[in-house]
Amino acid sequence: MLQQIQLWKLSVNPDRSALLICERDSDNVAVTQEIPFTDFPLQSVIIYCQDEVLRRPSEH
């Protein structure tokens, strides 16, 4: 079961594949998903999910 506060990280590779990781606690990986292709424009992004609300790190 995921925690009330989740940290989601998306990292895009040079070949446009990506890795999505969700952490429950500090460096405690709960979910990972390899994505074969993405057109996401950034190299990486981090999003917090707390009480079903998504926030950027600057809003956490």
PyRosetta script that sets phi, psi and omega in degrees:
from pyrosetta import init, pose_from_sequence

init()
pose = pose_from_sequence("MLQQIQLWKLSVNPDRSALLICERDSDNVAVTQEIPFTDFPLQSVIIYCQDEVLRRPSEH")
pose.set_psi(1, 137.0)
pose.set_omega(1, 179.1)
pose.set_phi(2, -78.2)
pose.set_psi(2, 153.2)
pose.set_omega(2, -178.8)
pose.set_phi(3, -79.3)
pose.set_psi(3, 171.7)
pose.set_omega(3, 178.9)
pose.set_phi(4, -66.8)
pose.set_psi(4, -32.0)
pose.set_omega(4, 176.3)
pose.set_phi(5, -113.0)
pose.set_psi(5, 125.7)
pose.set_omega(5, -179.3)
pose.set_phi(6, -124.7)
pose.set_psi(6, 146.8)
pose.set_omega(6, 176.4)
pose.set_phi(7, -115.2)
pose.set_psi(7, 117.4)
pose.set_omega(7, -179.3)
pose.set_phi(8, -109.2)
pose.set_psi(8, 129.9)
pose.set_omega(8, 179.5)
pose.set_phi(9, -124.5)
pose.set_psi(9, 129.6)
pose.set_omega(9, 173.8)
pose.set_phi(10, -115.8)
pose.set_psi(10, 124.7)
pose.set_omega(10, 178.2)
pose.set_phi(11, -120.4)
pose.set_psi(11, 123.6)
pose.set_omega(11, -179.3)
pose.set_phi(12, -99.8)
pose.set_psi(12, 129.3)
pose.set_omega(12, 179.5)
pose.set_phi(13, -86.2)
pose.set_psi(13, 162.2)
pose.set_omega(13, 179.6)
pose.set_phi(14, -57.4)
pose.set_psi(14, -28.9)
pose.set_omega(14, 179.3)
pose.set_phi(15, -84.6)
pose.set_psi(15, 7.8)
pose.set_omega(15, 177.7)
pose.set_phi(16, 76.9)
pose.set_psi(16, 6.3)
pose.set_omega(16, 168.8)
pose.set_phi(17, -78.6)
pose.set_psi(17, 168.4)
pose.set_omega(17, -177.5)
pose.set_phi(18, -149.2)
pose.set_psi(18, 164.2)
pose.set_omega(18, 176.0)
pose.set_phi(19, -129.8)
pose.set_psi(19, 126.8)
pose.set_omega(19, 177.4)
pose.set_phi(20, -109.0)
pose.set_psi(20, 128.6)
pose.set_omega(20, -178.3)
pose.set_phi(21, -129.6)
pose.set_psi(21, 136.4)
pose.set_omega(21, 172.8)
pose.set_phi(22, -116.3)
pose.set_psi(22, 127.8)
pose.set_omega(22, 177.7)
pose.set_phi(23, -110.0)
pose.set_psi(23, 136.2)
pose.set_omega(23, 177.2)
pose.set_phi(24, -81.4)
pose.set_psi(24, -49.2)
pose.set_omega(24, -179.0)
pose.set_phi(25, -129.0)
pose.set_psi(25, -172.7)
pose.set_omega(25, 179.2)
pose.set_phi(26, -58.3)
pose.set_psi(26, 111.9)
pose.set_omega(26, 177.1)
pose.set_phi(27, 58.8)
pose.set_psi(27, 26.8)
pose.set_omega(27, 176.1)
pose.set_phi(28, -108.2)
pose.set_psi(28, 95.2)
pose.set_omega(28, -173.7)
pose.set_phi(29, -72.9)
pose.set_psi(29, 127.1)
pose.set_omega(29, 178.9)
pose.set_phi(30, -101.6)
pose.set_psi(30, -38.3)
pose.set_omega(30, -175.6)
pose.set_phi(31, -143.5)
pose.set_psi(31, 138.7)
pose.set_omega(31, 169.4)
pose.set_phi(32, -133.8)
pose.set_psi(32, 146.4)
pose.set_omega(32, 175.6)
pose.set_phi(33, -143.9)
pose.set_psi(33, 126.6)
pose.set_omega(33, 173.7)
pose.set_phi(34, -86.4)
pose.set_psi(34, 133.3)
pose.set_omega(34, -178.5)
pose.set_phi(35, -113.9)
pose.set_psi(35, 118.2)
pose.set_omega(35, -174.1)
pose.set_phi(36, -66.3)
pose.set_psi(36, -31.2)
pose.set_omega(36, 179.4)
pose.set_phi(37, -153.4)
pose.set_psi(37, 141.2)
pose.set_omega(37, 174.0)
pose.set_phi(38, -146.1)
pose.set_psi(38, 150.1)
pose.set_omega(38, 172.2)
pose.set_phi(39, -109.0)
pose.set_psi(39, 19.9)
pose.set_omega(39, 176.9)
pose.set_phi(40, -56.6)
pose.set_psi(40, 129.3)
pose.set_omega(40, -170.7)
pose.set_phi(41, -74.9)
pose.set_psi(41, -19.2)
pose.set_omega(41, -177.9)
pose.set_phi(42, -97.6)
pose.set_psi(42, 156.9)
pose.set_omega(42, 177.9)
pose.set_phi(43, -73.2)
pose.set_psi(43, -31.1)
pose.set_omega(43, 177.7)
pose.set_phi(44, -160.0)
pose.set_psi(44, 159.5)
pose.set_omega(44, 176.5)
pose.set_phi(45, -152.7)
pose.set_psi(45, 147.1)
pose.set_omega(45, 176.6)
pose.set_phi(46, -124.7)
pose.set_psi(46, 131.7)
pose.set_omega(46, 179.6)
pose.set_phi(47, -131.4)
pose.set_psi(47, 137.8)
pose.set_omega(47, 173.0)
pose.set_phi(48, -100.1)
pose.set_psi(48, 142.8)
pose.set_omega(48, 173.6)
pose.set_phi(49, -120.5)
pose.set_psi(49, 119.3)
pose.set_omega(49, -180.0)
pose.set_phi(50, -138.6)
pose.set_psi(50, 124.8)
pose.set_omega(50, -179.0)
pose.set_phi(51, 53.4)
pose.set_psi(51, 42.8)
pose.set_omega(51, 178.1)
pose.set_phi(52, 63.8)
pose.set_psi(52, 22.4)
pose.set_omega(52, 176.1)
pose.set_phi(53, -119.4)
pose.set_psi(53, 129.9)
pose.set_omega(53, 177.7)
pose.set_phi(54, -87.7)
pose.set_psi(54, 137.4)
pose.set_omega(54, 179.7)
pose.set_phi(55, -138.0)
pose.set_psi(55, 149.0)
pose.set_omega(55, 171.2)
pose.set_phi(56, -81.5)
pose.set_psi(56, 160.5)
pose.set_omega(56, -179.5)
pose.set_phi(57, -55.2)
pose.set_psi(57, -34.3)
pose.set_omega(57, -179.8)
pose.set_phi(58, -68.9)
pose.set_psi(58, -15.7)
pose.set_omega(58, 179.8)
pose.set_phi(59, -100.5)
pose.set_psi(59, -3.8)
pose.set_omega(59, -175.3)
pose.set_phi(60, -81.3)
pose.dump_pdb("model.pdb")
